[in-house]
Amino acid sequence: MVSTSKVLKMVSTLSKISTQHVIKISTVDYFANQRAIHLVRHAVFVCEQFIPADLEIDRYDPVSQHVLALFEGHAVGTGRLTPDGRIGRVAVAKHLRNQGIGRCVMEELLEVARQHRHHEVVLAAQCHAIPFYERLGFYQEGHVFKELGIKHVTMRRTLV
């Protein structure tokens, strides 16, 4: 369940979206919500970035903690935290980007990581998203590498 203060924070963050609509961000059960999770990820990773569909779903999905963003009852954002503290598969529907949904998804994932007593989290950021993750307190580590033809860099954040 999303707290009232979290909903109000999200509404004020999403300034381009009418305040009559609420984005709900929550940690969800993967098996109960896998269709919604994969709709968002498929649209972003497979349709936009041309990642092969058979590589988008992997063995980490069933064992990870998943966050889902809903707008007007539709899945519009998602991300996951693996058991070893890796954040990944962060995606937001194209028509709602740059409105704070990705930040809210990441804040929820960071909170889940804290609840699971992770001292730090790591992710492989697509290079175009480096500034987004830096604003969330992540720092770059190592060299740029290609994953599925897309340039990435490892980023890390210590949790308090």
C-alpha positions as CSV (number, residue, x, y, z in Angstrom):
1,M,0.0,0.0,0.0
2,V,1.3,3.5,-0.8
3,S,1.3,5.9,2.0
4,T,-0.5,9.3,1.7
5,S,2.7,11.2,2.1
6,K,4.3,9.1,-0.7
7,V,1.4,9.7,-3.0
8,L,1.4,13.5,-2.3
9,K,5.2,13.6,-2.9
10,M,4.7,11.7,-6.2
11,V,1.9,14.0,-7.3
12,S,4.0,17.1,-6.6
13,T,6.9,15.5,-8.4
14,L,4.8,14.8,-11.5
15,S,4.2,18.4,-12.4
16,K,3.3,17.8,-16.0
17,I,0.6,15.3,-15.1
18,S,-2.7,16.6,-13.8
19,T,-2.9,16.4,-10.0
20,Q,-6.3,14.8,-10.5
21,H,-4.5,11.6,-11.4
22,V,-2.3,9.8,-9.1
23,I,0.8,7.6,-9.9
24,K,0.9,4.7,-7.5
25,I,4.3,3.2,-6.9
26,S,4.6,0.0,-4.9
27,T,6.6,-3.1,-4.4
28,V,4.6,-5.9,-6.0
29,D,4.5,-9.7,-6.2
30,Y,6.2,-10.7,-9.4
31,F,3.9,-13.7,-10.2
32,A,0.7,-11.7,-9.6
33,N,2.0,-8.7,-11.7
34,Q,4.3,-10.2,-14.3
35,R,2.0,-9.4,-17.2
36,A,2.0,-5.7,-16.2
37,I,5.8,-5.7,-15.5
38,H,6.6,-7.3,-18.8
39,L,4.3,-5.0,-20.8
40,V,6.3,-2.0,-19.8
41,R,9.6,-3.7,-20.2
42,H,8.7,-5.1,-23.6
43,A,7.6,-1.7,-24.9
44,V,10.9,-0.1,-23.7
45,F,13.5,-2.8,-24.2
46,V,12.2,-4.9,-27.1
47,C,10.2,-2.4,-29.1
48,E,12.3,0.8,-28.6
49,Q,15.8,-0.6,-28.0
50,F,15.5,-3.8,-30.1
51,I,16.7,-6.1,-27.4
52,P,15.7,-9.7,-28.3
53,A,12.4,-10.6,-26.5
54,D,13.9,-13.9,-25.3
55,L,16.6,-12.1,-23.4
56,E,14.4,-9.5,-21.7
57,I,13.0,-12.1,-19.2
58,D,15.6,-13.9,-17.2
59,R,16.2,-16.2,-14.3
60,Y,16.4,-13.3,-11.9
61,D,12.8,-12.2,-12.4
62,P,11.2,-14.8,-10.1
63,V,13.6,-14.2,-7.3
64,S,13.8,-10.4,-7.4
65,Q,11.8,-7.7,-5.7
66,H,9.8,-5.7,-8.3
67,V,8.4,-2.2,-8.2
68,L,5.5,-1.2,-10.4
69,A,4.2,2.3,-11.2
70,L,0.5,2.6,-12.2
71,F,-1.1,5.6,-13.8
72,E,-4.9,5.5,-14.3
73,G,-4.7,1.8,-13.6
74,H,-2.1,1.1,-16.3
75,A,1.4,0.0,-15.8
76,V,3.8,2.8,-16.8
77,G,7.0,2.1,-15.0
78,T,8.9,-0.7,-13.4
79,G,12.3,-1.9,-12.0
80,R,13.7,-4.7,-10.0
81,L,16.2,-5.5,-7.2
82,T,18.0,-8.8,-7.3
83,P,18.8,-10.7,-4.2
84,D,22.5,-9.7,-4.5
85,G,21.6,-5.9,-4.5
86,R,21.6,-5.2,-8.3
87,I,19.0,-2.8,-9.6
88,G,17.9,-3.5,-13.2
89,R,15.2,-3.5,-15.8
90,V,14.2,0.1,-14.9
91,A,11.8,1.3,-17.5
92,V,9.2,4.0,-17.9
93,A,6.6,4.3,-20.7
94,K,7.9,6.6,-23.4
95,H,4.9,9.1,-23.2
96,L,5.4,9.6,-19.5
97,R,9.2,10.0,-19.2
98,N,10.8,13.1,-17.7
99,Q,7.9,13.5,-15.2
100,G,9.5,11.9,-12.1
101,I,8.2,8.4,-12.5
102,G,11.7,6.8,-12.9
103,R,12.9,8.7,-9.9
104,C,10.0,7.4,-7.8
105,V,10.6,3.9,-9.0
106,M,14.3,4.2,-8.1
107,E,13.5,5.6,-4.6
108,E,11.2,2.7,-3.9
109,L,13.9,0.2,-5.1
110,L,16.4,1.9,-2.8
111,E,14.0,1.6,0.1
112,V,13.5,-2.1,-0.7
113,A,17.2,-2.5,-0.7
114,R,17.5,-0.8,2.7
115,Q,14.7,-3.1,4.1
116,H,16.7,-6.1,2.8
117,R,19.7,-4.7,4.6
118,H,21.9,-4.1,1.6
119,H,24.7,-1.7,2.3
120,E,25.1,-0.7,-1.3
121,V,23.4,-1.2,-4.7
122,V,24.9,-1.6,-8.1
123,L,23.5,-1.2,-11.6
124,A,24.5,-1.2,-15.2
125,A,23.4,2.2,-16.5
126,Q,22.8,2.8,-20.2
127,C,25.2,5.7,-20.9
128,H,22.4,8.1,-21.8
129,A,21.0,7.6,-18.3
130,I,24.1,8.3,-16.4
131,P,23.0,11.9,-15.3
132,F,19.7,10.4,-14.1
133,Y,21.5,8.0,-11.8
134,E,24.0,10.5,-10.7
135,R,21.2,12.8,-9.5
136,L,20.1,9.8,-7.3
137,G,23.5,9.6,-5.7
138,F,25.1,6.9,-7.9
139,Y,28.7,7.2,-9.1
140,Q,30.4,5.6,-12.1
141,E,32.8,2.8,-11.7
142,G,35.0,1.2,-14.4
143,H,34.9,1.6,-18.1
144,V,32.1,1.7,-20.6
145,F,31.1,-1.7,-21.9
146,K,28.5,-2.9,-24.4
147,E,25.7,-5.1,-23.4
148,L,23.4,-6.3,-26.2
149,G,24.8,-3.6,-28.4
150,I,24.0,-0.8,-26.0
151,K,26.8,1.2,-24.1
152,H,26.6,0.8,-20.4
153,V,28.7,1.7,-17.3
154,T,28.6,0.2,-13.9
155,M,27.3,2.6,-11.2
156,R,27.2,2.1,-7.4
157,R,25.5,3.8,-4.5
158,T,26.2,3.3,-0.8
159,L,23.0,3.1,1.3
160,V,22.8,4.6,4.7
